């Protein structure tokens, strides 16, 4: 979500040597996919609706995020007595932010959202990475807070790079880092849970350097979502 990560959407790491019996990047990603619910289930993802709370600068706000896979995202949140909406799609977006005294929707140019693609990819960039034009490289292992992680570098087809850190025990992603506007943005993913239909998700996501913390209280995968939710309301 790039700038949207502030609305939703780091530990010091010590590099360790790679074991001579280290798994290949494809084996690691395959185990990650299995941990998240399995390739068949992830390939079947069409939409998601997430609800929870967002902590920013000591304040806590409720939020709701609706995504249609690879099409668009709508984020709604209430803050300081105002209602706020942000919409981002592959062709553009708009904001209606009461916290900024906006009373009419304001367009967000497509250029500002050119890197939003990965955040509209519900199953995650690592799933079918090669088919999406990405390349993967296993950099090695790192340790944080006593937990060992595989570090995988994903180079997108546009040349941008994201680093994924996968727990060697449960194969969940524990951290993702990516350059945004010349600054490193880091997402730390914590306390994974599973839905009744077998999808795994991180129930807490912390973002640095913004200091935003998301707590997921409810998530639905593949609920019916009308694309009209992305349409900009007419000016009054």
Helices and strands as residue ranges (DSSP letters): G 2-6, E 14-16, H 25-35, H 39-43, E 47-56, E 59-68, E 72-79, E 82-89, E 92-97, G 98-100, E 106-108, G 110-113, G 117-120, E 135-144, E 147-155, E 161-167, E 173-180, E 183-194, E 200-208, E 212-221, G 227-230
